[in-house]
Amino acid sequence: MKRIHKVLVANRGEIAVRVLRTCRRLGLRTVAVFSDADRDAPHVRLADEAVRLGPPPARESYLSIERVIAAAKSSGADAIHPGYGFLSENEHFARACVDAGLVFIGPPAEAIALMGNKRQAKLRMQAADVPCIPGYEAARPGESLDDEALVREGTRIGFPVMVKAAAGGGGRGMRLVRDADALLGAIRSARSEATNAFASGELILERAIEGARHVEVQVFADEHGNAMHLGERDCSIQRRHQKVVEESPSPAVTPELRERMGAVAVQAVRAIGYRGAGTIEFLLAPNGDFFFMEMNTRLQVEHPVTEFITGLDLVEWQLRVADGEPLPLKQSELTFRGHAIEVRLCAEEPESGFLPQTGRLLAWVPPTGEGVRVDHGAREGQEITPFYDSMQAKLIAHGPDRETARERLAAALRELTVFGVTTNGAFLQRVLDHDAFRSGRYDTGFVAAHMPPEKLRELGQASAEEQAVLAALFFHDDAMALARRGGFDPAQAGWSSSFALPVPLVLKAGVSEFRAVVRPVSPAEYEVRIGDTGFTLSLRSSAADRVEVEVAGRRRSVRYLRAGEALWCSLDGVTRHVRDVSFRPPSERERTGDGRVRAPMDGRIIQVRAQVGASVTRGELLVVLEAMKMESPLVAPTDGVVSEVNVAVGAQVPARHVVAVVTPKGKEVA
């Protein structure tokens, strides 16, 4: 008898929208949940009904088991889909759903508990003869996981070695250590981060396999004893140990290797009595050996690439398996078609170390086209807050072959328009266009090898011609606004009865700024000088938010948006954001260092080491800020004495808030 009729989706953003759409297609009634920060979010509007959980912090809303269960009961839902993140891999939540008489659309709580701890999971996989990475996980009675034992065992394993949190994921609590001198510090740092993120500081060690690829296998099992795999995904392009590009099939996996990896993955899920969707993650060494890393007991962020190449709806499979049905297909009936690649669009600034970004989405125009899919939960006017993950959307492209999929995805990124919040769009385009990615010969060291910090900083640097276009757009937009206010023909904007005077502008783009001199030549033509280089540009408005730009005989359509002293512009597929600082007073940075330590973004204070009166050295850790599930250490800008500490653990602070002040050495007040 069918058990599922009404599904509550215990999540937000793009995955909530994704699950709700399949539920609606299958005729199931739906319930969304939301925090106060998501009151008007797309997933709330899409569901048949919605229930408020609480304030924006996840601990008081999406991570509250009691509130989610209460929402399900009050709405009459008979099943809960957890999506991914939040409570999706929480065995207590899975058990609470069952205890409340609700169907948990996921695996048994026992499987979640076992595989949610990397140490226990590895021990079980070793017992099931699944190949595992050599390391140290205190497998024998009496062995310890304290700092001293880890230092000793790390030295025995040899360098490089990986320190990994036993709980959680997402790259938190993970450190790559290349020499003995750095090992103890890495252990302490990883343990602190893991404790803050997962309420568990348990760590394990693994030999670092360099040149390896991160390849995972999608698995499914039902309650009737059936289990199968749905192929692999290559997730080797990562930053901060977090995936940003995924594809299927992997360029490094042959049909024979796929069969072997799939068989081992199915062997693993059978060993733990699994049910539902899951992913077995492997490290694939350059010599073809592969090793179990961990299992994700939920739907993965990158599941759309598998859906593209199999033609299946994995959320539908989850729902059917949770309702007691057998798997819809047998292994021999599964077929693969073409190639699919996915990128994760995140609100972050790659040129500043992938620092998370917040703000209001002033424009959001997803791309369209053959073989292109965009999973998102965004809308224009929406606030991107510091309370949740920085990922805002996923762009996926499918084609008959890898190169077609890559080209379609690159074109989709160029077409995408996001104004108001900085994203990693230009970084993703650079990845897709890189020779190492195009060839398929890349590994988990791709970003470090091909996009080090100095290369990433180039992403935000516009060329002289691009700077000229931005300066002319600023001037042109001011002229159009003046024409509208004055009630005269916009075609006459910029006209002067006398010789037009050049207008100097200072525009700030990210962490850098440039100077331009703009002189109107005619209502639609400008001369712009950037340094010693001059450009003649024609700008003709083609719509309220578009202009035709012609420079040196090259014409292209540019989408732009003006917001106060800021201008957002999509130029040749790359979003540029500049502010007019021509009349700005000297900034804090331009004055002599005053020792102020400011929050780089909105966030929550999770650690305060600074003490008033304490002597500190430049670079010494003072405060740790958490935003969008990422920790940012704030350090002393100079040698000196801490004269102010303006935060406490648990405080929510806005960007630019002065968290502490260090009086420079030699300037202390007696």
C-alpha positions in Angstrom: 0.0 0.0 0.0 1.3 3.5 -0.9 2.6 5.3 2.2 3.7 8.6 0.8 1.1 11.2 -0.2 2.4 14.5 1.2 6.1 15.4 1.4 7.7 18.0 3.6 11.1 19.1 2.1 13.4 19.9 5.1 15.7 22.2 3.2 16.0 25.4 1.3 17.4 26.9 -1.9 18.0 25.0 -5.2 17.7 21.5 -3.7 14.4 22.3 -2.1 13.1 23.5 -5.5 14.5 20.5 -7.2 12.8 18.0 -4.9 9.5 19.9 -4.9 9.3 19.8 -8.7 9.6 16.0 -8.8 7.0 15.6 -6.1 4.6 17.8 -8.0 5.2 15.9 -11.2 4.3 12.7 -9.4 1.1 14.3 -8.0 2.3 14.4 -4.4 1.3 17.3 -2.2 4.2 19.4 -0.9 5.2 21.4 2.2 8.1 23.8 2.4 9.8 25.0 5.5 11.5 28.4 5.9 13.5 30.6 8.2 12.7 34.3 8.5 15.5 35.0 6.1 13.8 32.8 3.4 10.2 34.0 4.0 9.8 35.0 0.3 12.3 32.5 -1.3 11.3 30.6 -4.4 11.0 27.2 -2.7 8.4 28.7 -0.3 6.4 30.0 -3.2 6.6 26.7 -5.2 5.2 24.4 -2.5 1.5 23.8 -1.8 2.0 25.2 1.7 4.9 26.4 3.9 5.6 26.4 7.6 7.9 28.9 9.4 10.7 27.2 11.4 12.3 30.2 13.2 15.0 32.9 13.0 17.7 32.9 10.3 20.5 31.0 12.1 20.3 27.3 11.0 20.5 26.0 14.5 17.2 27.8 15.2 15.5 26.7 12.0 16.7 24.2 9.5 18.9 22.3 12.0 16.1 22.1 14.6 14.8 18.5 14.6 12.0 19.3 16.9 10.7 22.2 14.7 11.0 20.3 11.5 9.1 17.3 13.0 6.4 19.7 14.4 6.1 21.3 11.0 5.5 17.9 9.4 2.8 17.0 11.9 1.0 20.3 11.8 0.9 20.2 8.0 -0.3 16.6 7.8 2.8 15.4 5.9 3.5 11.7 6.0 7.1 11.8 4.6 10.2 14.1 4.9 12.8 14.5 2.2 16.0 16.0 3.8 17.7 17.1 0.5 21.4 17.5 1.3 23.3 19.4 4.0 21.4 20.4 7.2 19.8 17.3 8.7 20.2 14.9 5.7 23.0 12.9 7.3 21.8 13.2 10.9 20.9 9.7 12.3 19.0 11.4 15.2 16.7 13.1 12.7 16.2 9.9 10.7 15.2 8.1 13.8 13.0 11.0 15.0 11.1 10.8 11.7 10.4 7.1 12.2 9.5 7.5 15.8 7.0 10.2 14.8 5.4 7.9 12.2 6.9 9.7 9.2 8.6 8.1 6.2 12.2 9.3 6.1 13.2 9.5 2.4 16.7 8.3 3.0 18.7 5.3 4.4 18.2 3.7 7.9 19.5 5.7 10.8 22.0 2.9 11.6 23.6 3.3 8.1 23.8 7.1 8.5 25.5 6.8 11.9 28.0 4.2 10.6 29.0 5.9 7.4 28.8 9.5 8.9 31.9 8.8 10.9 34.9 8.4 8.6 36.8 6.3 11.1 33.9 3.8 11.7 33.1 3.8 8.0 36.7 3.0 7.1 36.9 0.2 9.7 33.7 -1.4 8.3 34.9 -1.1 4.7 38.2 -2.8 5.6 36.2 -5.6 7.1 34.2 -5.9 3.9 37.5 -6.1 1.8 36.9 -2.7 0.2 40.3 -1.1 -0.6 41.0 1.8 1.7 43.7 4.5 1.9 46.5 3.5 4.2 46.6 5.6 7.4 45.8 5.6 11.1 42.4 5.4 12.6 43.1 3.7 16.0 41.8 0.3 14.8 43.2 -1.7 17.7 42.1 -1.6 21.4 44.2 0.8 23.4 45.2 3.0 20.5 44.6 6.7 20.9 43.6 9.6 18.6 45.0 12.4 20.8 47.5 15.0 19.5 50.5 13.1 20.6 49.4 9.8 19.0 48.6 11.5 15.8 51.9 13.3 15.6 53.7 10.0 16.2 51.6 8.1 13.6 51.8 10.8 11.1 55.6 10.7 11.2 55.4 6.9 10.8 53.1 7.1 7.8 55.3 9.7 6.1 54.7 13.0 4.3 52.6 14.3 2.7 49.8 13.2 5.1 46.2 14.2 5.3 44.6 15.1 8.6 40.8 14.6 8.4 37.9 15.1 10.7 36.1 11.9 11.4 32.7 13.6 11.3 31.1 15.9 8.8 32.4 16.9 5.4 32.7 19.8 3.0 36.5 20.1 3.5 36.1 21.3 7.0 38.6 19.8 9.5 40.9 18.7 6.7 44.5 19.7 6.4 47.3 18.6 4.0 50.6 18.4 5.8 53.9 18.2 4.0 56.5 18.2 6.8 56.8 17.2 10.4 57.2 20.8 11.7 53.6 21.7 10.5 51.9 18.5 11.7 51.0 19.5 15.3 49.7 22.9 14.3 47.6 21.3 11.5 46.1 18.7 14.0 45.1 21.4 16.5 43.6 23.6 13.8 41.7 20.8 12.2 40.4 19.6 15.6 39.2 23.1 16.5 37.5 23.5 13.1 35.8 20.1 13.3 34.6 20.7 16.9 33.0 24.0 15.9 31.5 22.6 12.7 30.4 19.1 13.8 30.6 19.1 17.6 33.2 16.4 17.3 37.0 16.9 17.3 37.8 13.3 16.4 40.5 13.0 13.7 42.1 10.4 11.5 45.2 10.3 9.3 45.6 9.1 5.8 48.5 9.0 3.4 48.1 11.8 0.9 48.0 10.3 -2.6 49.2 13.0 -4.9 48.2 13.3 -8.5 45.0 11.4 -7.6 41.5 12.0 -8.9 38.3 12.2 -6.8 35.9 9.8 -8.4 32.6 8.8 -6.8 30.1 6.1 -7.7 26.3 6.7 -7.5 24.6 3.7 -5.8 21.0 2.8 -5.0 19.5 0.0 -2.9 16.0 -1.0 -1.9 14.4 -3.0 1.0 14.0 -6.1 -1.3 17.7 -6.8 -1.4 18.4 -5.2 -4.8 21.5 -2.9 -5.2 23.1 -1.3 -8.2 25.4 1.5 -9.3 24.6 4.3 -11.8 28.1 5.1 -13.0 30.7 7.4 -11.8 31.3 11.2 -11.5 34.7 12.9 -11.5 34.8 15.6 -8.8 38.5 16.4 -8.9 38.2 20.2 -9.5 38.0 21.5 -5.9 38.8 24.6 -3.9 39.4 24.3 -0.2 38.6 20.5 -0.5 35.1 21.5 -1.8 33.9 20.4 -5.2 33.2 23.1 -7.8 33.1 21.1 -11.1 31.8 17.6 -11.6 31.4 15.5 -14.7 30.2 12.1 -15.9 31.7 9.9 -17.2 35.1 10.5 -15.8 37.8 11.1 -18.5 40.1 8.8 -16.5 37.7 5.8 -16.2 37.7 3.0 -18.8 34.7 0.7 -19.2 36.7 -2.1 -17.4 37.6 0.2 -14.5 34.0 1.4 -14.3 32.8 -2.1 -13.9 35.3 -2.8 -11.1 34.6 0.4 -9.2 30.9 -0.1 -9.6 31.1 -3.7 -8.3 33.1 -2.5 -5.2 30.6 0.2 -4.5 27.7 -2.2 -4.6 29.7 -4.6 -2.4 30.1 -1.7 0.1 26.4 -0.9 0.3 25.4 -4.5 0.6 27.8 -4.8 3.6 25.9 -2.2 5.6 22.3 -3.1 4.7 21.8 0.1 2.9 18.6 1.5 1.4 18.0 4.5 -0.9 20.5 6.8 -2.7 24.1 7.0 -1.7 27.5 7.7 -3.1 30.8 5.8 -2.5 33.7 8.2 -2.9 37.1 6.9 -4.1 40.5 8.3 -4.7 41.8 7.1 -8.1 45.6 7.0 -8.1 47.6 7.7 -11.3 48.4 4.0 -11.6 44.7 3.0 -11.7 44.4 1.8 -8.1 41.4 3.2 -6.2 40.7 3.5 -2.5 37.5 4.1 -0.5 37.4 7.6 1.1 33.9 7.9 2.5 30.2 7.4 1.8 27.6 10.1 1.5 24.3 8.7 2.7 22.1 11.1 0.7 21.5 12.7 -2.7 24.6 14.5 -3.9 24.8 18.1 -5.1 26.2 16.8 -8.4 23.4 14.2 -9.1 22.1 16.1 -12.2 25.1 14.9 -14.3 24.1 11.3 -13.5 20.5 12.2 -14.4 21.6 13.6 -17.7 23.6 10.6 -18.8 21.1 8.0 -17.6 17.8 9.8 -18.4 16.6 9.0 -14.9 15.1 11.2 -12.1 17.0 10.2 -8.9 14.6 12.0 -6.7 11.8 9.9 -8.1 13.8 6.8 -7.4 14.3 8.0 -3.8 10.6 8.5 -3.4 9.7 5.1 -4.9 12.3 3.2 -2.8 11.2 5.0 0.4 7.6 4.0 -0.5 8.6 0.3 -0.5 8.9 -0.2 -4.2 11.8 -2.2 -5.7 14.4 -0.4 -7.8 12.9 0.6 -11.2 15.8 -1.0 -13.2 18.3 -3.9 -13.0 22.0 -3.3 -13.5 21.9 -4.9 -16.9 19.1 -2.6 -18.1 21.0 0.7 -17.3 22.4 2.6 -20.3 24.5 5.7 -20.5 24.1 8.5 -23.0 26.7 11.1 -23.8 28.6 13.4 -21.4 27.5 15.9 -18.7 29.4 18.5 -16.8 28.2 20.6 -13.8 29.6 23.8 -12.2 28.6 25.2 -8.8 27.9 28.9 -8.9 28.8 30.4 -5.5 28.5 33.8 -4.0 32.2 34.3 -3.4 35.2 36.3 -4.6 37.9 33.9 -5.9 40.5 36.7 -6.2 40.2 37.3 -2.5 40.7 33.6 -1.5 37.1 32.6 -2.3 35.8 34.9 0.4 32.0 34.4 0.7 29.9 37.4 -0.5 26.5 38.7 0.7 24.1 41.2 -0.7 20.9 41.7 -2.7 20.4 40.1 -6.1 19.7 43.0 -8.3 19.5 40.9 -11.5 19.2 37.2 -12.0 18.8 35.9 -15.6 19.7 32.2 -15.9 20.8 30.9 -19.3 18.8 28.7 -21.6 19.7 26.5 -24.6 19.9 22.9 -25.8 21.3 20.5 -23.3 21.5 23.2 -20.6 19.9 22.9 -17.2 20.0 25.3 -14.3 19.1 24.2 -10.8 18.6 27.2 -8.5 16.5 28.7 -5.8 17.2 32.4 -6.6 15.1 35.4 -7.6 15.8 39.0 -8.3 15.5 41.1 -5.1 16.5 38.2 -2.9 19.0 38.8 0.0 22.0 36.5 0.0 22.7 36.2 3.7 25.7 34.8 5.6 23.6 32.2 7.4 23.8 29.4 4.8 26.0 27.8 2.1 27.5 30.1 -0.5 26.3 28.0 -3.4 23.4 29.7 -5.2 22.9 27.6 -8.3 24.2 24.7 -10.4 24.7 25.0 -14.2 24.7 21.6 -16.0 25.2 20.9 -19.7 24.8 17.6 -21.6 26.1 16.7 -25.1 26.8 13.6 -27.2 30.5 14.0 -26.3 32.6 15.8 -23.7 33.6 18.7 -25.8 30.1 19.5 -26.8 29.0 19.4 -23.1 32.0 21.6 -22.2 31.3 24.2 -24.9 27.6 24.3 -24.1 28.4 24.9 -20.4 31.0 27.6 -21.2 28.4 29.4 -23.4 25.8 29.1 -20.6 28.2 30.7 -18.1 28.8 33.6 -20.6 25.0 34.1 -21.0 24.3 34.0 -17.2 23.6 37.4 -15.7 24.1 37.9 -11.9 24.2 41.5 -10.6 24.3 42.6 -7.0 26.5 39.8 -5.5 29.9 38.8 -6.7 30.1 35.1 -7.9 32.8 32.7 -9.0 31.4 32.8 -12.6 34.7 34.1 -14.2 36.7 31.4 -12.3 34.4 28.7 -13.6 34.8 29.9 -17.1 38.6 29.9 -16.7 38.5 26.3 -15.4 36.4 25.1 -18.4 38.7 26.9 -20.9 42.0 25.7 -19.3 44.0 23.3 -21.4 44.4 20.8 -18.5 40.6 20.6 -18.2 39.9 20.5 -21.9 42.3 17.6 -22.2 40.7 15.7 -19.3 44.1 15.2 -17.7 43.7 16.8 -14.3 43.6 15.8 -10.7 42.6 17.2 -7.3 45.6 19.6 -7.4 44.2 21.4 -10.4 43.4 24.7 -8.7 46.6 24.9 -6.7 48.7 24.1 -9.8 46.9 26.1 -12.4 45.2 28.9 -10.5 47.4 29.9 -7.6 46.5 33.1 -5.7 48.4 35.4 -8.1 46.4 33.9 -11.0 43.1 34.2 -9.2 43.8 37.9 -8.6 43.9 38.4 -12.3 40.3 37.4 -12.6 39.2 40.7 -11.2 41.5 42.8 -13.3 39.9 44.4 -16.3 42.0 45.2 -19.4 42.5 48.8 -20.4 39.8 48.5 -23.1 37.4 47.0 -20.6 38.2 49.8 -18.1 37.4 52.3 -20.9 34.1 50.7 -21.5 33.2 50.8 -17.8 34.2 54.4 -17.5 32.2 55.4 -20.6 29.2 53.4 -19.3 29.3 55.3 -16.0 29.4 58.7 -17.8 26.7 57.6 -20.4 24.3 56.3 -17.7 24.7 59.6 -15.8 23.9 61.5 -19.0 20.8 59.3 -19.7 19.6 59.9 -16.2 20.1 63.6 -16.5 18.1 63.6 -19.8 15.2 61.7 -18.2 15.1 64.1 -15.2 15.4 67.2 -17.5 12.8 66.0 -19.9 14.9 66.4 -23.1 15.8 64.0 -25.9 18.2 61.4 -24.6 19.9 61.4 -28.0 21.2 64.9 -27.1 22.8 63.6 -23.8 26.5 64.6 -23.7 26.0 67.4 -26.2 27.7 70.7 -25.4 27.6 74.1 -27.3 31.2 74.6 -26.5 34.3 72.3 -26.4 33.4 69.3 -24.2 35.7 69.2 -21.2 37.3 65.9 -20.2 35.9 64.4 -17.0 38.2 62.5 -14.6 36.8 59.4 -12.9 38.3 57.1 -10.2 36.6 53.7 -10.3 37.1 50.9 -7.8 36.9 47.3 -9.0 37.3 44.7 -6.2 40.4 45.4 -4.3 42.0 47.6 -7.0 41.0 50.9 -8.7 41.8 52.7 -11.9 41.6 56.3 -13.2 40.0 57.3 -16.4 39.4 60.5 -18.3 36.1 60.6 -20.3 35.3 63.3 -23.0 32.0 63.2 -24.9 32.6 63.8 -28.6 29.0 63.4 -29.7 25.7 62.3 -28.0 26.7 58.6 -28.5 30.5 58.8 -28.8 33.2 59.2 -26.2 36.9 59.4 -26.0 38.3 57.7 -23.0 41.9 57.7 -21.8 43.3 55.0 -19.5 46.8 55.9 -18.5 48.6 56.7 -21.8 46.2 54.7 -23.9 43.2 56.3 -25.6 40.0 54.7 -26.9 37.1 56.0 -29.0 33.8 54.3 -28.1 30.3 54.5 -29.4 27.4 53.6 -27.0 23.9 53.3 -28.2 21.1 52.2 -25.8 19.2 49.2 -27.1 17.0 48.6 -24.1 16.6 49.8 -20.5 19.4 47.6 -19.3 21.4 47.1 -22.5 23.7 49.1 -24.7 25.5 48.5 -28.0 29.2 49.1 -27.5 31.6 49.6 -30.4 35.3 49.9 -30.0 37.8 49.8 -32.9 35.1 48.4 -35.2 34.1 45.7 -32.8 30.5 45.8 -31.6 28.8 43.8 -28.9 25.7 44.0 -26.7 26.4 44.7 -23.1 23.9 44.2 -20.2 24.4 46.6 -17.3 22.7 47.9 -14.2 23.4 51.0 -12.2 22.8 50.9 -8.4 23.7 54.2 -6.8 27.5 54.7 -7.1 27.9 51.1 -8.3 27.7 49.8 -11.8 27.3 46.1 -12.7 28.2 45.1 -16.2 28.3 41.8 -18.1 31.1 42.3 -20.6 32.1 39.5 -22.9 30.5 37.0 -20.5 32.4 38.3 -17.5 30.6 40.3 -14.8 32.4 43.4 -13.7 31.4 45.5 -10.7 32.8 49.0 -10.2 32.1 51.9 -7.8 32.7 55.6 -8.4 35.1 56.7 -5.7 36.2 60.0 -7.5 35.1 62.1 -4.5 35.8 59.7 -1.7 37.8 60.9 1.3 41.0 59.0 2.1 40.1 55.5 3.1 41.3 53.7 6.2 43.7 51.8 4.0 45.2 55.0 2.6 45.9 56.5 6.1 48.7 55.2 8.2 47.8 51.8 9.7 45.5 52.3 12.7 45.5 48.6 13.7 41.7 48.2 13.2 40.7 44.6 12.4 37.4 44.5 10.5 35.1 41.7 9.7 35.5 40.9 5.9 31.8 39.9 5.6 28.6 39.4 7.7 29.1 36.4 10.0 29.1 34.9 13.4 32.1 35.0 15.9 33.0 31.4 16.8 36.4 32.1 18.6 38.0 35.0 20.4 41.6 34.7 21.3 42.4 38.4 21.6 42.6 39.9 25.1 42.9 43.6 25.9 46.4 44.5 27.0 48.0 41.4 25.4 51.0 41.9 23.2 50.7 40.4 19.8 52.8 40.0 16.6 51.7 40.6 13.1 49.7 37.7 11.7 48.8 36.3 15.2 45.2 35.0 15.3 42.8 37.3 17.2 39.3 36.2 16.2 37.6 33.5 14.0 34.6 34.5 12.0 32.2 31.9 10.4 30.1 32.7 7.4 28.4 30.5 4.8 29.9 27.4 6.5 33.5 28.7 6.1 35.8 29.9 8.8 37.9 33.1 8.3 40.7 33.8 10.7 41.2 37.5 11.5 44.8 38.3 12.5 46.8 41.1 14.0 47.7 43.6 11.2 50.9 44.7 13.0 53.1 44.1 16.1 51.6 45.8 19.1 49.1 45.6 22.0 45.4 44.8 21.8 43.6 47.9 22.9 40.1 46.9 22.1 38.0 43.7 21.7 34.5 44.5 20.4 33.0 41.0 20.0 32.2 37.9 22.0 31.7 34.3 20.9 28.3 33.8 19.3 27.9 37.4 18.2 26.6 38.1 14.7 28.5 41.0 13.2 28.1 42.9 9.9 30.8 43.4 7.3 33.4 46.1 8.1 32.6 45.8 11.9 35.7 46.6 13.9 36.2 43.4 15.9 39.5 44.4 17.6 42.1 47.1 17.6 45.8 46.6 17.9 47.8 49.7 18.9 51.0 49.5 16.8 54.3 48.9 18.6 55.8 52.1 19.7 52.5 54.0 19.9 51.2 52.5 23.1 49.7 55.0 25.5 51.7 55.0 28.7 
